[in-house]
């Protein structure tokens, strides 16, 4: 179900979503240059595009979030390409991809994984009830690059992918076209306060209903590229999320990705 979403609607939704951040997430937006900075800060538009019509707002309401969530959360089909994270002292996490929605992000991640780029790289940033972030060979949150040697932009496709719990997303800085090698996996569970904020801020009713089932980092919707979904191993992600951290949300003891294997289901 492909839809054309105007710049005005995207701006409108980003403004709405920004209101749903909690204090922990706001703090997560102020650290190193390749971590979470709201993309809405970089969006330029004119006065005409700032006028949101009822018709434009209805586009988001027309998305069948129940159907799209079911597809997003389903296990991969036989023969479908997947990734297996081998995390030292923790175990395996399995992820499926959405190449039809985010082809560049998938190609970038898969190629890096096949080339061993992510071998022995850490999850350098961990925030319980938010996400775990890795993919930086430097382990600082400032390193890493795409397979093309330069950054690329966000991919939202038909806007049906939502950063529910367990989504694999590309990290970026506040600069346009800054996606490189860093990624994060959302870990947040459902929170009644978040639901209440979503209602107050005017989220589409369909996505609110799915949030109640699937949890997630809803303020990231249409800000960061969702290109994969964990279908096995969320218990591992939860164990990593509660490790002791030091300054910059860095784990006190390194959480190491030994390798990421690309295979078929």
C-alpha positions as CSV (number, residue, x, y, z in Angstrom):
1,X,0.0,0.0,0.0
2,X,2.2,2.8,-1.3
3,X,1.2,6.4,-0.3
4,X,2.7,9.8,-1.1
5,X,3.2,11.7,2.1
6,X,3.8,15.5,1.8
7,X,6.7,17.2,3.5
8,X,4.1,19.1,5.6
9,X,2.7,15.9,7.0
10,X,6.1,14.5,7.8
11,X,6.9,17.8,9.6
12,X,3.6,17.6,11.5
13,X,4.2,14.0,12.6
14,X,7.7,14.7,13.7
15,X,6.5,17.6,15.8
16,X,3.9,15.3,17.4
17,X,6.3,12.5,18.1
18,X,8.9,14.8,19.7
19,X,6.3,15.5,22.4
20,X,6.4,11.9,23.5
21,X,10.0,11.7,24.6
22,X,10.6,10.9,28.2
23,X,13.5,12.3,30.2
24,X,15.8,9.4,29.6
25,X,15.2,9.6,25.8
26,X,15.9,13.3,25.9
27,X,19.2,12.7,27.6
28,X,20.0,10.2,24.9
29,X,19.7,12.9,22.3
30,X,22.6,15.0,23.6
31,X,25.7,12.9,23.4
32,X,28.1,12.0,20.6
33,X,27.6,13.3,17.1
34,X,26.6,9.9,15.6
35,X,23.9,9.1,18.2
36,X,20.3,10.2,18.6
37,X,19.6,13.7,17.5
38,X,16.1,14.5,16.3
39,X,16.0,14.7,12.5
40,X,13.3,17.3,12.7
41,X,15.9,19.8,13.7
42,X,17.4,19.6,10.2
43,X,14.1,19.7,8.2
44,X,13.7,22.8,6.1
45,X,10.3,23.9,4.7
46,X,8.5,27.0,3.6
47,X,5.4,28.7,5.1
48,X,3.1,26.9,2.6
49,X,4.4,23.5,3.7
50,X,3.7,24.4,7.3
51,X,0.0,24.6,6.6
52,X,-1.4,21.1,7.5
53,X,-4.8,20.2,6.0
54,X,-7.3,17.7,7.4
55,X,-6.8,15.6,4.2
56,X,-3.0,15.4,4.8
57,X,-3.5,14.3,8.4
58,X,-5.9,11.6,7.3
59,X,-3.2,9.9,5.3
60,X,-1.6,8.6,8.5
61,X,-5.0,7.4,9.8
62,X,-5.5,5.4,6.6
63,X,-2.5,3.1,7.2
64,X,-3.6,-0.3,8.3
65,X,-1.3,-0.5,11.3
66,X,-2.6,-3.9,12.5
67,X,-1.9,-5.5,9.2
68,X,1.5,-3.9,8.8
69,X,2.5,-4.8,12.4
70,X,1.5,-8.4,11.9
71,X,3.7,-8.5,8.8
72,X,6.6,-6.7,10.6
73,X,6.5,-9.1,13.5
74,X,6.0,-12.3,11.6
75,X,8.8,-14.8,11.4
76,X,10.7,-14.8,8.1
77,X,9.7,-17.1,5.3
78,X,11.8,-20.1,4.4
79,X,14.7,-19.0,2.3
80,X,14.5,-15.4,3.4
81,X,17.8,-13.6,4.2
82,X,18.4,-13.1,8.0
83,X,21.2,-12.0,10.3
84,X,22.5,-13.9,13.4
85,X,24.3,-11.8,16.0
86,X,26.8,-13.8,18.0
87,X,27.2,-11.8,21.2
88,X,30.0,-12.9,23.5
89,X,28.8,-14.3,26.9
90,X,25.1,-13.6,26.0
91,X,24.1,-15.8,23.0
92,X,22.4,-15.3,19.6
93,X,20.0,-12.8,18.3
94,X,18.2,-13.4,15.0
95,X,16.9,-10.6,12.8
96,X,15.0,-10.4,9.5
97,X,15.2,-7.6,7.0
98,X,12.9,-5.3,5.0
99,X,14.8,-4.7,1.8
100,X,11.6,-3.6,0.0
101,X,11.3,-0.7,2.4
102,X,14.9,0.2,3.2
103,X,17.1,-1.2,0.4
104,X,20.2,1.0,1.1
105,X,20.2,0.3,4.8
106,X,19.9,-3.4,4.3
107,X,22.6,-3.5,1.6
108,X,24.9,-1.5,3.8
109,X,24.4,-3.6,6.9
110,X,24.5,-7.0,5.1
111,X,27.7,-6.1,3.2
112,X,29.4,-4.8,6.3
113,X,28.4,-8.0,8.1
114,X,29.7,-10.3,5.3
115,X,33.0,-8.4,5.2
116,X,33.5,-8.8,9.0
117,X,33.2,-5.1,9.6
118,X,31.2,-5.7,12.7
119,X,33.4,-8.5,14.1
120,X,34.4,-7.7,17.7
121,X,32.6,-4.4,17.7
122,X,30.8,-3.5,21.0
123,X,27.4,-2.2,21.9
124,X,28.8,1.1,23.0
125,X,25.6,2.7,24.2
126,X,22.9,1.0,26.2
127,X,19.8,2.5,27.8
128,X,17.3,0.2,29.5
129,X,13.7,0.7,28.2
130,X,15.0,2.4,25.1
131,X,17.6,0.7,23.0
132,X,21.1,-0.8,22.6
133,X,23.4,0.7,20.0
134,X,26.5,-0.7,18.2
135,X,28.2,-0.8,14.8
136,X,31.0,1.7,15.6
137,X,34.5,0.1,15.2
138,X,35.9,2.8,17.4
139,X,33.4,2.1,20.2
140,X,33.0,5.8,20.8
141,X,29.8,6.6,19.0
142,X,31.7,8.9,16.6
143,X,33.2,6.3,14.2
144,X,32.1,4.1,11.3
145,X,31.2,4.7,7.7
146,X,28.9,3.2,5.1
147,X,30.0,0.8,2.5
148,X,30.1,3.7,0.0
149,X,32.4,5.7,2.1
150,X,29.9,8.5,2.7
151,X,26.7,8.9,4.5
152,X,23.2,8.3,3.2
153,X,19.7,9.4,4.1
154,X,16.6,7.9,5.8
155,X,14.3,5.4,4.1
156,X,10.6,5.2,5.1
157,X,9.0,3.5,2.1
158,X,5.2,3.3,2.6
159,X,5.5,4.5,6.2
160,X,4.2,1.1,7.5
161,X,7.3,0.2,9.5
162,X,7.2,1.4,13.1
163,X,10.0,1.3,15.7
164,X,8.2,-1.3,17.9
165,X,10.2,-3.3,20.4
166,X,12.9,-5.3,18.7
167,X,13.3,-3.2,15.5
168,X,16.7,-2.8,14.0
169,X,17.3,0.8,12.9
170,X,20.1,2.9,11.5
171,X,21.6,5.5,13.8
172,X,22.6,8.9,12.5
173,X,23.7,12.3,13.6
174,X,21.7,15.5,13.3
175,X,23.3,16.1,9.9
176,X,21.4,15.2,6.7
177,X,22.7,12.0,4.9
178,X,24.8,11.0,7.9
179,X,23.9,7.3,8.2
180,X,27.0,5.2,8.2
181,X,27.6,1.9,10.0
182,X,26.0,2.4,13.4
183,X,22.7,0.8,14.2
184,X,20.5,0.2,17.3
185,X,17.8,-2.2,18.4
186,X,14.8,-0.9,20.2
187,X,14.1,-2.5,23.6
188,X,11.3,-0.4,25.3
189,X,8.3,-2.2,26.6
190,X,4.8,-0.8,26.6
191,X,4.4,2.1,29.1
192,X,0.9,3.5,30.1
193,X,2.4,7.0,30.4
194,X,3.7,6.8,26.8
195,X,0.3,5.7,25.6
196,X,-1.3,8.6,27.4
197,X,1.1,11.0,25.8
198,X,0.5,9.5,22.4
199,X,-3.2,10.1,22.9
200,X,-2.6,13.7,24.0
201,X,-0.3,14.4,21.0
202,X,-2.7,13.0,18.4
203,X,-1.0,9.8,17.3
204,X,-3.1,7.8,14.8
205,X,-5.4,5.5,16.7
206,X,-4.2,2.4,14.8
207,X,-0.5,2.9,15.8
208,X,-1.5,3.5,19.5
209,X,-3.4,0.1,19.5
210,X,-0.3,-1.6,18.1
211,X,2.0,0.1,20.6
212,X,-0.1,-1.4,23.4
213,X,0.7,-4.9,22.1
214,X,4.3,-4.4,20.8
215,X,5.8,-1.6,22.8
216,X,8.7,0.3,21.3
217,X,10.3,3.7,21.0
218,X,7.4,5.5,19.4
219,X,9.0,9.0,19.2
220,X,11.4,7.6,16.6
221,X,8.7,6.9,14.1
222,X,9.5,8.5,10.7
223,X,12.8,9.9,12.1
224,X,15.0,6.8,12.0
225,X,15.1,4.1,9.3
226,X,13.7,0.8,10.4
227,X,15.3,-1.9,8.3
228,X,15.0,-5.1,10.3
229,X,13.1,-6.9,13.2
230,X,14.3,-9.3,15.9
231,X,12.4,-12.5,15.6
232,X,14.4,-14.5,18.1
233,X,16.6,-13.5,21.0
234,X,14.8,-10.5,22.6
235,X,15.6,-12.1,25.9
236,X,19.3,-11.5,25.0
237,X,18.6,-7.9,24.2
238,X,16.8,-7.5,27.5
239,X,19.8,-8.9,29.4
240,X,22.1,-6.5,27.6
241,X,19.8,-3.5,28.3
242,X,20.2,-3.8,32.1
243,X,24.0,-4.0,32.3
244,X,25.7,-1.4,34.5
245,X,26.8,1.6,32.5
246,X,29.1,4.5,33.0
247,X,29.4,8.0,31.4
248,X,27.8,8.2,27.9
249,X,25.6,5.1,28.6
250,X,28.6,2.9,27.8
251,X,28.5,-0.5,29.4
252,X,31.0,-0.8,32.3
253,X,32.0,-4.2,30.9
254,X,32.2,-4.4,27.1
255,X,29.3,-6.2,25.4
256,X,31.0,-7.6,22.3
257,X,29.5,-8.7,19.0
258,X,31.8,-11.5,18.0
259,X,30.3,-11.6,14.5
260,X,27.1,-11.1,12.5
261,X,26.4,-14.0,10.2
262,X,24.2,-13.4,7.1
263,X,22.4,-16.6,6.2
264,X,18.9,-17.8,5.1
265,X,16.1,-18.9,7.3
